[in-house]
Amino acid sequence: MAERLRRHPELQAWLVLALPTLFLLVFFMAPLVIVFVYSFLERGKYGGVEWVFTLDNIRRVFDPLYFKTFLRSFYIAIVTTIVTLILGYPLAYFIAKSPPSRRNALVFALMIPFWTNFLIRTYAWLTLLRTHTGLINVTLMNWGIISHPLPLYGNDFAIILGLVYGWLPVMVLPIYAALERLDESLLEAARDLYASSYKAFRKVTWPLSIPGVVAGSMLVFIPSLGAFVTPAILGGGKTLMIGNIISNQFLGAHDWPFGSALSMVMMIAMLIATLIYFRWTKKSELMS
Amino acid sequence: MTETYAVELRDVVKKFGDVTAVNHVSLQIRDGEFFSLLGPSGCGKTTTLRMIAGFEMPTSGEIYIQGERQGYRPPNKRPVNTVFQNYALFPHMTVEENIAFGMEMQKVPKDEIKRRVDEALAMVRLSGMAKRKPKQLSGGQQQRIALARALVNRPKVLLLDEPLGALDLKLRKAMQIELKALQEEVGITFIYVTHDQEEALTMSDRIAVMNNGIVHQVGGPEDIYEHPADRFVADFIGETNFIPVKVVSLSPEIVVELGTGQKVKAGWAEEGLTVGDKAVLSIRPEKMDLLEPQEVPQTPSEAIAYVPGTVTHLVYVGTDTRHTVALGDGTEVVVRLQNIYVGEEPWEIGETAVVTWNAAHARILKE
């Protein structure tokens, strides 16, 4: 056996890959297929499915009632991604430009919030943002700066704030990795070749950090689009995202096929958005 | 009116925290000159170059380019261009875009950019490579693109930071000749940083030898080799013997006493030495000869030194043989003799030999 392995290195590769492949097939591909199949079936009375083919679930997804939530989710995820990028890029830049001895400490500091449960951190935002009892509004009103509570809670603003807070480190890390790899002498070369510091950033730093920006944006956009904890807590029960509707179909309404259809459509929409985004960044990379 | 230099450094100091990288350096680099900054790593040569480019600002002192004081002027406002040690070609741009970069920043008209890029590519003989990315080129080709990218802007001064350091020996030798020819062709002042003394000697009109942030000597290659100003230069450039001596007299003639008590003359003594000082006599191995004891003339010339010793070591290196000879007090000197003697008995280990040299070649340097 050992001899045979040595003679056929490709067998070794298969042996190493066998376990992760099996894992992915059973726990990743199979559920995906189930979701796909379920979205074309009729609902069972108490959850589950009836094995009858139908397109009704898919049709219902595009019902304005749900489709509006779809669009809203996209809007929230896009704004979240843009805001984390605007906040995250300078942060990543700062860390990458710090002395090497300090960089690891800064990255470490960035990761510290992850040690606390996401749910707890989101509830912490609740105590800050709540309309009448939230710390921010209470303080501002006590100080007489405002006379009516600000609408900080139960709206898109609160959800976006919560998502930005949650996903900021995920945006920073890949951008940091790209910037940290950037050879300082390339910037010097640009400056030497008559580029102002802005032009050097625009022509060298930015295009070379785009892979990090793309990775970070994907890592923020995808979970933001499917978010359900943040909107459930900070949306105040009024402002929902598609993730909440999906979870409701499975846990509350016992409509598995419709939940599956929503998931399928969301996945496809995400895929399309990702492809458009990749194409766009590729183009802007070429242009600069 | 004083002469306008291509680049002039006046008493420039650069400190990084507590470390003084460049220590009161003054240099005058003439128009059209191939000027090298030579020294071991960490000697301050690269920092000096980076200050001329504008990447670092002097802690004190002034830098003038074409007679203009640079002050805190940023790199993009200086009429110099740099060829970086690792080339620093923009990986996301083609060769063509790399070369055009400087002209685009200066808003040169498009058709002129096109023409000059083509010229620059022809100059470095890489015309077919315009559309390639730097990664697709060999080290030597990248090197030439880096050169083209800098020269295409027609700088007053080209700064080169060990540009050949990453190339293999053979390519490096070829590039040395090519670079020197190119410099003569374009007539631009080159300031060239290197730690390779042979490279500096081969290419330069003048060389500044640096160590620990200090310029030890500025001069032509021959001057620096033949007339090293101090022990560091003598040691760093080429091979040399340091024979410990004591200064006996400095004028009218320079006389020193060897460890054996024998007195010999020397052609030059470093400033600041006084009679009675301990010093070293510096002499190049190829400036010396070996004689059989009976070959020493009865009435030896005052200008020639004859010091008896014993051959202790022989190394044959092709063109010549390195003879290590222990003098009476145990000091070992290396004598290089060319292998041109026909029929003569070679020296053997243990033989008594008289080391001889012309006093004019001996330089007395501080320890």
Interface residues (C-beta under 8 A of the other chain):
Chain A: D183 S185 L186 E188 A189 A190 R191 D192 L193 Y194 A195 S196 S197 K199 K203 V204 P207 L208 E285
Chain B: A53 G54 F55 P74 P75 N76 V80 N81 T82 F84 Q85 N86 A88 L89 F90 P91 H92 F101 G102 M105 Q106 R149 A150 N153
